[in-house]
Amino acid sequence: MDKVEKTNIIEKFAQHKGDTGSTEVQVALLTDRIKQLTGHMATHHHDYHTQYGLIKMVGKRRRLLTYLSKENVDRYHNLIKQLGLRK
């Protein structure tokens, strides 16, 4: 992910101007990185270091989504719909 892509994701999911750390932004950035690493793992099956990092990222995203679902269900549903998660 280059700087431009990251900036676009932050702008799209930010709750207010200057927001870089809200749950939505964190989940969106993790989702983008998970998609990239999943593609990498498809071609590099024995890259166990990347596999370990991918598993950690998926767990972190799951915890953030659980937190968001408990705090604000509407924001949670809106986010998973935008990201295409939990079909």
C-alpha positions as a Python dict, from the first residue, in 0.01 Angstrom:
ca = {
    (1, 'M'): (0, 0, 0),
    (2, 'D'): (149, 329, -100),
    (3, 'K'): (94, 665, 64),
    (4, 'V'): (-177, 775, -180),
    (5, 'E'): (-387, 461, -126),
    (6, 'K'): (-355, 493, 250),
    (7, 'T'): (-458, 860, 239),
    (8, 'N'): (-761, 774, 24),
    (9, 'I'): (-872, 503, 268),
    (10, 'I'): (-830, 736, 565),
    (11, 'E'): (-1030, 1012, 393),
    (12, 'K'): (-1308, 769, 298),
    (13, 'F'): (-1357, 619, 644),
    (14, 'A'): (-1268, 915, 870),
    (15, 'Q'): (-1541, 1031, 1107),
    (16, 'H'): (-1418, 1393, 1099),
    (17, 'K'): (-1135, 1596, 947),
    (18, 'G'): (-799, 1481, 1079),
    (19, 'D'): (-933, 1146, 1200),
    (20, 'T'): (-670, 878, 1151),
    (21, 'G'): (-730, 648, 1445),
    (22, 'S'): (-1102, 576, 1464),
    (23, 'T'): (-1210, 214, 1462),
    (24, 'E'): (-1346, 244, 1108),
    (25, 'V'): (-1016, 375, 972),
    (26, 'Q'): (-815, 108, 1153),
    (27, 'V'): (-1038, -172, 1023),
    (28, 'A'): (-1031, -35, 668),
    (29, 'L'): (-650, -14, 667),
    (30, 'L'): (-620, -364, 812),
    (31, 'T'): (-865, -499, 553),
    (32, 'D'): (-661, -351, 268),
    (33, 'R'): (-338, -495, 407),
    (34, 'I'): (-504, -836, 465),
    (35, 'K'): (-617, -844, 101),
    (36, 'Q'): (-263, -768, -16),
    (37, 'L'): (-108, -1035, 206),
    (38, 'T'): (-368, -1291, 102),
    (39, 'G'): (-263, -1241, -259),
    (40, 'H'): (101, -1274, -159),
    (41, 'M'): (30, -1597, 29),
    (42, 'A'): (-141, -1744, -279),
    (43, 'T'): (190, -1741, -464),
    (44, 'H'): (428, -1790, -169),
    (45, 'H'): (279, -2084, 22),
    (46, 'H'): (580, -2141, 246),
    (47, 'D'): (623, -1781, 364),
    (48, 'Y'): (543, -1859, 725),
    (49, 'H'): (657, -1524, 859),
    (50, 'T'): (396, -1347, 644),
    (51, 'Q'): (139, -1609, 740),
    (52, 'Y'): (198, -1536, 1108),
    (53, 'G'): (159, -1161, 1051),
    (54, 'L'): (-156, -1219, 847),
    (55, 'I'): (-312, -1425, 1124),
    (56, 'K'): (-232, -1151, 1377),
    (57, 'M'): (-389, -885, 1153),
    (58, 'V'): (-707, -1088, 1105),
    (59, 'G'): (-734, -1130, 1482),
    (60, 'K'): (-683, -760, 1543),
    (61, 'R'): (-946, -671, 1283),
    (62, 'R'): (-1188, -917, 1444),
    (63, 'R'): (-1133, -761, 1787),
    (64, 'L'): (-1186, -410, 1650),
    (65, 'L'): (-1507, -516, 1476),
    (66, 'T'): (-1632, -680, 1796),
    (67, 'Y'): (-1561, -358, 1986),
    (68, 'L'): (-1742, -150, 1725),
    (69, 'S'): (-2044, -382, 1724),
    (70, 'K'): (-2077, -338, 2101),
    (71, 'E'): (-2027, 40, 2092),
    (72, 'N'): (-2240, 136, 1792),
    (73, 'V'): (-2426, -124, 1587),
    (74, 'D'): (-2520, 119, 1310),
    (75, 'R'): (-2158, 218, 1246),
    (76, 'Y'): (-2063, -151, 1255),
    (77, 'H'): (-2321, -250, 993),
    (78, 'N'): (-2231, 47, 775),
    (79, 'L'): (-1861, -43, 789),
    (80, 'I'): (-1897, -412, 705),
    (81, 'K'): (-2128, -318, 418),
    (82, 'Q'): (-1874, -71, 277),
    (83, 'L'): (-1584, -317, 312),
    (84, 'G'): (-1779, -616, 184),
    (85, 'L'): (-1722, -827, 495),
    (86, 'R'): (-1959, -1085, 645),
    (87, 'K'): (-2167, -1155, 337),
}
